Amino acid sequence: MKQRLILLVLKGVGRLPLGAARCLGAFIGWMLYKTNARAARITKTNIALCYTGLPQAERDQLARQSLIETGRTGVEIPVLWRRKESWLRQHALEYEGVELIRRAREAGKGIIILTPHLGNWELLAATLTLHGKITFLYQPPKNSELEEYVVAARKRSQVELAPTNRRGVSMLIKALKAGEMIGILPDQVPDKGYGGVEAPFFGESALSMTLVHNLLQRTECEVLMCYALRVAGGFKVVMAPCEPDIRHSDVLIGVTALNKSVENCVQRAPAQYQWEYKRFKRRSEGAPY
């Protein structure tokens, strides 16, 4: 019953206009901050770890704005799931760095698109498929009804979904070797013992995925950062280069460069990063949560 209720709420929220969804999300985020909810406490902890030189008043301001933006993201997502590709593309109001993906496609190589938890990543599939077929790695929900709904929402034309298991990794390799694009959220914490190494993220030790490093070593592909920032009335899609050392044969150097590439994106709009995610869990020195 609880799972069906969640599904009904998602479908109901998905009918909201974008502006109304953003207003509702901002209110939810503001309430999380005012009540010092769990998400607020994690957000404050992460910001304190990553912005040690920032005065306390500015950290509090960033935490408040971050929770408001996270609330907006959360309510926007079911709205974006219900909209057609044409609507999504119409609301990609600005583009930056699109020549990077055009040049990569012209080279005929596969491309790894790294999409951190910044802005609203759910918009990206509709814009990236303008450049060809893409396979996204995703974590299937435990609820079968919810998974069916999410898969139907995300699996649009020229979009494939690869589960986070061996079969999914095989799908990614196959797509890259065929000269296609794949999408990966690079700032997710892997399970211990499953493709992770500790590397610095904003100067803090964080268990980080080695999947991107392994794919770069196994395939001759390009790699780019991509994110969709929230702007008035829609989104700005940004594509940016990664740190050069992301291709280094040494796994720690490569993963450190991966994390630095994510940092560079976050610094563009720190309030729109998902700071309430427990990025520093599962590390050997102990989690700060």
VEXMAR-932243 format. One line per 3 residues: number of its first residue (from 1); their letters; for each residue x, y, z of N, C-alpha, C. Coordinates in steps of 0.02 Angstrom, whole numbers, plus 50000, padded with zeros to 5 digits. Example, Ala and Ser with C-alpha at 12.3 -4.5 7.8 and 13.67 -1.06 7.14 Angstrom:
2
1) as) 50660,49716,50390,50615,49775,50390,50660,49835,50390  50642,49888,50354,50684,49947,50357,50645,50002,50394;
REM end
This chain:
289
1) mkq) 50042,49940,50000,50000,50000,50000,50044,50063,50000  50097,50063,50040,50142,50120,50044,50175,50133,49977  50197,50078,49944,50230,50085,49879,50183,50111,49826;
4) rli) 50121,50089,49828,50071,50113,49779,50055,50186,49791  50054,50206,49856,50042,50276,49872,50098,50321,49845  50160,50297,49852,50217,50335,49826,50210,50344,49750;
7) llv) 50190,50291,49717,50182,50293,49645,50127,50343,49625  50072,50343,49663,50017,50389,49650,50039,50462,49660  50078,50474,49712,50104,50541,49726,50149,50564,49669;
10) lkg) 50194,50520,49647,50239,50537,49592,50200,50556,49529  50149,50516,49514,50109,50530,49454,50070,50595,49461  50045,50608,49522,50008,50669,49533,50053,50731,49528;
13) vgr) 50111,50728,49561,50159,50784,49558,50182,50796,49487  50188,50741,49449,50212,50746,49380,50167,50787,49335  50106,50799,49356,50059,50838,49316,50067,50914,49327;
16) lpl) 50107,50933,49376,50115,51004,49391,50153,51040,49336  50137,51104,49325,50180,51145,49281,50249,51152,49313  50300,51164,49272,50368,51168,49298,50375,51222,49352;
19) gaa) 50345,51281,49341,50350,51335,49390,50320,51316,49457  50262,51283,49455,50229,51262,49517,50270,51209,49552  50299,51163,49515,50341,51111,49544,50401,51142,49579;
22) rcl) 50430,51192,49549,50488,51225,49580,50469,51261,49644  50411,51292,49644,50388,51326,49705,50375,51276,49761  50343,51220,49745,50330,51169,49795,50395,51139,49821;
25) gaf) 50442,51126,49776,50506,51098,49796,50545,51146,49840  50542,51211,49824,50577,51261,49865,50549,51263,49936  50483,51257,49942,50451,51256,50008,50473,51194,50047;
28) igw) 50474,51136,50015,50495,51074,50048,50568,51081,50072  50611,51107,50029,50681,51116,50048,50689,51165,50106  50651,51219,50104,50653,51268,50159,50631,51237,50224;
31) mly) 50579,51195,50222,50555,51161,50282,50607,51112,50309  50642,51078,50265,50695,51032,50286,50749,51071,50325  50765,51130,50299,50816,51172,50332,50791,51198,50400;
34) ktn) 50730,51223,50401,50704,51254,50462,50694,51202,50518  50677,51141,50500,50665,51089,50551,50729,51050,50566  50784,51068,50533,50848,51032,50542,50839,50957,50533;
37) ara) 50804,50939,50479,50792,50869,50464,50856,50832,50448  50852,50767,50441,50911,50725,50427,50948,50751,50366  50912,50767,50313,50944,50792,50252,50982,50857,50265;
40) ari) 50955,50899,50309,50988,50962,50327,51052,50949,50365  51051,50902,50411,51110,50887,50451,51166,50858,50407  51148,50814,50360,51199,50786,50315,51227,50841,50270;
43) tkt) 51183,50883,50245,51204,50939,50202,51254,50983,50238  51239,51002,50299,51283,51045,50338,51350,51012,50352  51349,50946,50365,51411,50909,50377,51455,50908,50315;
46) nia) 51425,50893,50258,51463,50889,50196,51492,50957,50176  51453,51010,50183,51477,51077,50166,51533,51098,50213  51527,51081,50277,51580,51097,50326,51645,51061,50308;
49) lcy) 51641,50999,50284,51700,50961,50265,51732,50988,50201  51690,51009,50153,51716,51027,50087,51733,51101,50081  51706,51143,50125,51719,51215,50122,51745,51239,50190;
52) tgl) 51802,51212,50208,51830,51227,50274,51848,51301,50282  51865,51335,50227,51885,51405,50231,51827,51453,50228  51767,51428,50222,51708,51471,50216,51682,51490,50285;
55) pqa) 51668,51555,50297,51640,51574,50362,51575,51537,50377  51561,51527,50441,51503,51488,50461,51438,51516,50433  51432,51583,50432,51370,51613,50406,51360,51596,50333;
58) erd) 51415,51595,50295,51410,51579,50223,51396,51504,50213  51423,51462,50257,51407,51390,50253,51332,51379,50266  51306,51413,50316,51234,51406,50331,51192,51430,50273;
61) qla) 51212,51484,50242,51175,51510,50185,51176,51461,50127  51236,51431,50115,51242,51381,50061,51200,51320,50076  51200,51298,50139,51160,51239,50158,51086,51253,50146;
64) rqs) 51063,51312,50166,50992,51329,50156,50974,51329,50082  51015,51363,50041,51000,51367,49970,51005,51299,49937  51054,51258,49960,51062,51191,49932,51000,51148,49945;
67) lie) 50972,51152,50004,50912,51112,50020,50852,51136,49979  50848,51201,49968,50794,51227,49926,50802,51201,49855  50863,51202,49828,50876,51177,49761,50865,51102,49756;
70) tgr) 50883,51066,49809,50871,50994,49810,50797,50979,49810  50759,51019,49848,50686,51011,49848,50658,51023,49778  50683,51073,49744,50661,51087,49676,50677,51028,49630;
73) tgv) 50738,51001,49636,50757,50944,49595,50709,50885,49607  50696,50871,49671,50654,50814,49688,50584,50819,49659  50555,50879,49659,50487,50887,49633,50488,50893,49557;
76) eip) 50542,50920,49529,50548,50924,49456,50552,50856,49423  50584,50809,49456,50598,50744,49423,50534,50710,49398  50482,50700,49439,50422,50669,49411,50389,50711,49357;
79) vlw) 50399,50777,49358,50373,50820,49305,50409,50804,49240  50475,50799,49243,50515,50784,49183,50500,50713,49158  50487,50667,49203,50471,50598,49183,50408,50595,49140;
82) rrk) 50360,50639,49153,50296,50636,49118,50297,50674,49051  50347,50716,49040,50347,50758,48981,50380,50723,48921  50358,50743,48862,50385,50716,48800,50454,50746,48786;
85) esw) 50492,50712,48743,50558,50736,48726,50557,50806,48697  50506,50821,48657,50502,50887,48627,50496,50941,48681  50456,50928,48734,50449,50976,48789,50516,50985,48825;
88) lrq) 50549,50929,48838,50613,50932,48874,50665,50973,48835  50667,50962,48770,50716,50998,48729,50698,51073,48724  50634,51089,48724,50614,51159,48723,50634,51195,48786;
91) hal) 50639,51157,48842,50657,51188,48906,50732,51185,48920  50771,51159,48873,50843,51166,48875,50859,51233,48841  50856,51286,48879,50857,51354,48852,50926,51377,48830;
94) eye) 50978,51350,48862,51046,51372,48847,51091,51311,48842  51142,51317,48800,51192,51264,48793,51262,51295,48799  51306,51258,48830,51377,51279,48836,51422,51219,48824;
97) gve) 51471,51228,48781,51519,51175,48767,51494,51119,48722  51440,51132,48685,51411,51079,48643,51459,51058,48588  51506,51102,48571,51555,51084,48519,51599,51026,48540;
100) lir) 51607,51016,48605,51648,50961,48630,51618,50894,48610  51553,50886,48619,51522,50822,48601,51517,50815,48525  51509,50870,48490,51507,50866,48417,51573,50841,48389;
103) rar) 51628,50868,48416,51694,50847,48392,51706,50774,48409  51685,50753,48470,51694,50684,48491,51654,50636,48446  51594,50656,48428,51553,50614,48384,51584,50610,48314;
106) eag) 51611,50665,48290,51643,50665,48224,51703,50619,48221  51736,50610,48279,51795,50565,48282,51775,50492,48277  51711,50478,48286,51685,50410,48279,51698,50365,48337;
109) kgi) 51721,50393,48393,51735,50352,48452,51675,50351,48499  51676,50301,48544,51626,50301,48596,51640,50358,48645  51589,50379,48682,51597,50435,48729,51567,50416,48796;
112) iil) 51606,50426,48849,51579,50420,48917,51556,50489,48939  51492,50495,48953,51463,50558,48978,51455,50552,49053  51492,50593,49090,51489,50591,49163,51441,50646,49187;
115) tph) 51388,50624,49221,51336,50671,49242,51330,50671,49318  51365,50716,49352,51361,50718,49425,51292,50739,49450  51281,50731,49515,51217,50750,49546,51215,50826,49554;
118) lgn) 51212,50860,49498,51214,50933,49496,51157,50958,49452  51118,51005,49476,51061,51028,49437,51009,50973,49433  50985,50960,49372,50936,50906,49362,50959,50862,49304;
121) wel) 50987,50804,49322,51016,50758,49273,50962,50722,49232  50899,50723,49254,50847,50688,49217,50831,50721,49150  50851,50783,49140,50840,50818,49077,50888,50795,49023;
124) laa) 50946,50769,49043,51002,50760,48997,50989,50709,48942  50952,50656,48957,50941,50604,48906,50911,50633,48843  50860,50677,48851,50826,50705,48793,50871,50750,48752;
127) tlt) 50920,50782,48784,50965,50826,48746,51024,50788,48717  51048,50738,48754,51105,50700,48729,51087,50656,48669  51025,50632,48667,51005,50590,48610,51000,50629,48545;
130) lhg) 51005,50694,48548,51012,50734,48487,51077,50717,48450  51124,50689,48488,51190,50672,48460,51200,50598,48448  51149,50558,48461,51154,50486,48448,51127,50444,48505;
133) kit) 51134,50379,48499,51109,50332,48549,51152,50335,48612  51119,50327,48670,51156,50328,48733,51128,50275,48780  51173,50243,48818,51154,50194,48868,51173,50221,48937;
136) fly) 51123,50226,48981,51134,50253,49048,51138,50196,49099  51187,50200,49143,51192,50154,49199,51144,50178,49254  51104,50133,49282,51057,50154,49333,51048,50099,49385;
139) qpp) 51027,50121,49445,51014,50075,49501,50939,50060,49502  50918,49999,49486,50846,49984,49485,50816,49991,49555  50757,50023,49561,50723,50027,49626,50704,49956,49651;
142) kns) 50699,49948,49716,50681,49883,49744,50608,49866,49730  50566,49917,49724,50495,49907,49711,50484,49895,49637  50453,49839,49619,50444,49820,49549,50398,49868,49512;
145) ele) 50344,49891,49545,50298,49937,49513,50332,50004,49500  50371,50027,49549,50407,50090,49541,50460,50084,49487  50494,50026,49485,50545,50015,49433,50514,50019,49363;
148) eyv) 50457,49988,49355,50423,49989,49291,50407,50061,49270  50384,50101,49317,50367,50171,49303,50430,50211,49285  50483,50202,49324,50545,50239,49313,50576,50220,49246;
151) vaa) 50579,50155,49232,50608,50132,49169,50569,50159,49109  50503,50158,49114,50461,50184,49059,50473,50259,49049  50484,50295,49105,50496,50367,49100,50564,50383,49071;
154) rkr) 50614,50344,49088,50683,50359,49067,50701,50329,48999  50669,50274,48982,50687,50240,48920,50650,50270,48861  50678,50323,48834,50648,50357,48778,50682,50333,48714;
157) sqv) 50667,50366,48658,50699,50347,48594,50774,50356,48599  50811,50307,48574,50884,50306,48574,50914,50305,48644  50876,50283,48694,50902,50277,48763,50896,50204,48785;
160) ela) 50951,50176,48808,50952,50110,48839,50970,50117,48912  50946,50071,48954,50963,50072,49025,51002,50009,49043  51058,50019,49077,51100,49964,49097,51100,49958,49173;
163) ptn) 51080,49902,49201,51079,49894,49274,51150,49892,49304  51154,49909,49368,51220,49910,49401,51241,49840,49422  51258,49799,49372,51284,49732,49384,51329,49713,49325;
166) rrg) 51352,49652,49323,51399,49632,49270,51367,49637,49201  51304,49621,49196,51271,49626,49131,51269,49699,49108  51257,49744,49156,51255,49815,49139,51323,49841,49115;
169) vsm) 51376,49819,49149,51444,49840,49129,51459,49813,49059  51439,49752,49045,51449,49724,48978,51413,49765,48925  51353,49789,48942,51315,49832,48896,51352,49897,48883;
172) lik) 51384,49925,48935,51421,49988,48927,51481,49978,48880  51518,49924,48891,51577,49910,48849,51557,49900,48777  51504,49862,48767,51479,49849,48699,51460,49914,48664;
175) alk) 51426,49959,48701,51404,50023,48672,51465,50066,48653  51515,50068,48697,51574,50109,48682,51612,50082,48621  51618,50017,48617,51653,49987,48560,51615,49997,48495;
178) age) 51550,50008,48500,51509,50022,48441,51509,50096,48423  51547,50136,48460,51551,50207,48446,51493,50247,48473  51457,50219,48522,51399,50253,48550,51418,50289,48615;
181) mig) 51369,50322,48645,51379,50358,48708,51353,50317,48767  51383,50326,48824,51356,50297,48886,51355,50353,48939  51308,50348,48986,51303,50397,49039,51312,50365,49107;
184) ilp) 51354,50397,49149,51368,50371,49216,51366,50429,49266  51334,50417,49324,51337,50464,49380,51403,50450,49417  51453,50494,49411,51520,50477,49436,51531,50487,49510;
187) dqv) 51483,50518,49546,51493,50534,49616,51452,50490,49663  51431,50432,49638,51398,50384,49682,51450,50343,49720  51433,50325,49782,51479,50285,49822,51468,50211,49807;
190) pdk) 51520,50176,49783,51511,50105,49770,51509,50065,49834  51481,50005,49831,51484,49960,49888,51556,49938,49899  51575,49929,49961,51644,49908,49976,51657,49840,49944;
193) gyg) 51715,49835,49911,51733,49773,49879,51707,49767,49808  51671,49819,49784,51643,49816,49717,51664,49878,49676  51727,49878,49657,51751,49930,49611,51757,49999,49642;
196) gve) 51792,50004,49698,51801,50069,49729,51871,50078,49757  51894,50140,49761,51957,50157,49791,51948,50224,49826  51983,50233,49881,51977,50297,49917,52021,50349,49883;
199) apf) 51990,50407,49868,52025,50462,49835,51997,50527,49861  52036,50581,49857,52011,50645,49884,51955,50675,49844  51906,50702,49880,51851,50740,49850,51843,50803,49893;
202) fge) 51859,50861,49865,51861,50923,49903,51908,50916,49963  51963,50879,49954,52013,50871,50007,51997,50818,50058  51939,50787,50053,51919,50735,50101,51922,50666,50068;
205) sal) 51943,50617,50105,51945,50548,50079,51874,50523,50067  51863,50496,50007,51797,50471,49989,51804,50408,49948  51766,50356,49965,51765,50295,49925,51734,50314,49857;
208) smt) 51772,50301,49803,51752,50324,49737,51755,50268,49687  51712,50271,49637,51707,50217,49588,51769,50212,49544  51786,50150,49525,51841,50138,49478,51814,50119,49409;
211) lvh) 51748,50117,49402,51718,50095,49339,51741,50138,49281  51740,50204,49289,51760,50248,49234,51833,50236,49215  51876,50229,49264,51947,50214,49251,51953,50149,49211;
214) nll) 51917,50098,49232,51922,50033,49198,51897,50037,49126  51843,50074,49114,51817,50081,49047,51865,50119,49002  51897,50170,49030,51945,50209,48990,52006,50168,48973;
217) qrt) 52025,50122,49017,52083,50079,49003,52066,50025,48952  52004,50004,48949,51984,49949,48905,51960,49971,48836  51941,50034,48829,51915,50058,48766,51947,50124,48747;
220) ece) 51955,50136,48683,51982,50199,48659,51924,50247,48648  51901,50278,48702,51842,50321,48698,51857,50391,48725  51812,50436,48711,51815,50503,48738,51778,50505,48805;
223) vlm) 51790,50558,48844,51755,50565,48908,51741,50639,48919  51679,50655,48938,51658,50724,48949,51615,50729,49012  51615,50788,49043,51569,50803,49097,51507,50836,49066;
226) cya) 51448,50824,49096,51387,50854,49071,51337,50863,49128  51306,50921,49132,51256,50933,49184,51206,50986,49160  51148,50987,49191,51095,51034,49173,51079,51078,49233;
229) lrv) 51100,51141,49230,51087,51188,49284,51017,51218,49278  50988,51231,49335,50922,51262,49337,50928,51337,49324  50891,51362,49274,50887,51434,49261,50814,51453,49256;
232) agg) 50800,51517,49252,50731,51540,49249,50695,51511,49189  50641,51475,49201,50600,51447,49147,50624,51382,49117  50682,51357,49139,50707,51295,49110,50776,51277,49135;
235) fkv) 50820,51257,49089,50885,51231,49109,50940,51254,49061  51001,51254,49086,51060,51266,49045,51102,51203,49044  51111,51174,48985,51150,51112,48978,51223,51131,48966;
238) vma) 51267,51105,49010,51338,51121,49006,51378,51058,48992  51423,51061,48944,51470,51007,48931,51540,51034,48942  51582,50997,48976,51648,51021,48995,51699,50965,48990;
241) pce) 51762,50982,48979,51814,50931,48977,51830,50905,49047  51858,50846,49051,51880,50817,49114,51953,50835,49127  51976,50824,49187,52047,50831,49203,52087,50782,49161;
244) pdi) 52143,50803,49132,52183,50759,49088,52203,50692,49120  52219,50693,49185,52243,50633,49219,52189,50580,49228  52127,50595,49207,52075,50545,49213,52091,50483,49172;
247) rhs) 52135,50490,49122,52155,50434,49079,52218,50398,49105  52245,50421,49160,52308,50393,49186,52300,50318,49201  52352,50280,49186,52349,50208,49197,52346,50189,49271;
250) dvl) 52373,50232,49315,52370,50221,49387,52299,50235,49411  52269,50187,49444,52198,50193,49462,52186,50251,49510  52231,50261,49559,52220,50314,49608,52226,50383,49575;
253) igv) 52275,50391,49530,52282,50455,49495,52221,50467,49451  52198,50415,49416,52140,50422,49373,52077,50439,49411  52065,50406,49467,52005,50418,49506,52008,50487,49541;
256) tal) 52068,50507,49562,52076,50574,49591,52058,50627,49539  52079,50616,49477,52062,50663,49423,51987,50662,49409  51956,50604,49415,51883,50599,49407,51848,50642,49459;
259) nks) 51869,50635,49522,51838,50675,49576,51850,50749,49566  51910,50767,49543,51926,50837,49531,51882,50864,49474  51868,50823,49425,51824,50844,49370,51754,50859,49396;
262) ven) 51730,50818,49442,51665,50831,49473,51668,50896,49514  51722,50905,49552,51730,50967,49591,51725,51029,49546  51758,51026,49488,51757,51084,49443,51686,51102,49422;
265) cvq) 51645,51051,49412,51575,51062,49394,51537,51092,49453  51546,51064,49512,51511,51086,49571,51525,51159,49586  51588,51180,49575,51607,51249,49590,51570,51299,49546;
268) rap) 51543,51277,49490,51504,51322,49448,51438,51341,49481  51409,51296,49519,51344,51309,49551,51339,51265,49613  51377,51280,49666,51378,51236,49725,51310,51226,49759;
271) aqy) 51266,51274,49753,51200,51267,49785,51157,51215,49750  51172,51200,49687,51132,51152,49649,51161,51081,49653  51212,51071,49694,51239,51004,49704,51201,50968,49758;
274) qwe) 51197,50902,49754,51158,50862,49801,51200,50847,49863  51207,50898,49906,51249,50892,49965,51218,50846,50019  51154,50831,50014,51124,50788,50066,51139,50714,50055;
277) ykr) 51176,50698,50000,51196,50629,49987,51258,50614,50031  51259,50555,50061,51315,50536,50105,51376,50516,50064  51410,50567,50037,51467,50556,49993,51527,50526,50030;
280) fkr) 51532,50536,50095,51591,50514,50133,51577,50453,50177  51527,50414,50158,51514,50352,50194,51560,50297,50168  51565,50243,50203,51603,50183,50183,51678,50196,50173;
283) rse) 51706,50246,50205,51777,50256,50199,51812,50227,50260  51877,50211,50253,51912,50175,50305,51920,50215,50370  51924,50281,50364,51934,50321,50425,51869,50335,50462;
286) gap) 51814,50308,50435,51749,50317,50469,51708,50372,50438  51644,50362,50437,51599,50412,50408,51585,50467,50458  51576,50529,50436,51562,50585,50482,51488,50592,50500;
289) y) 51447,50544,50480,51374,50551,50490,51351,50512,50552;
REM end
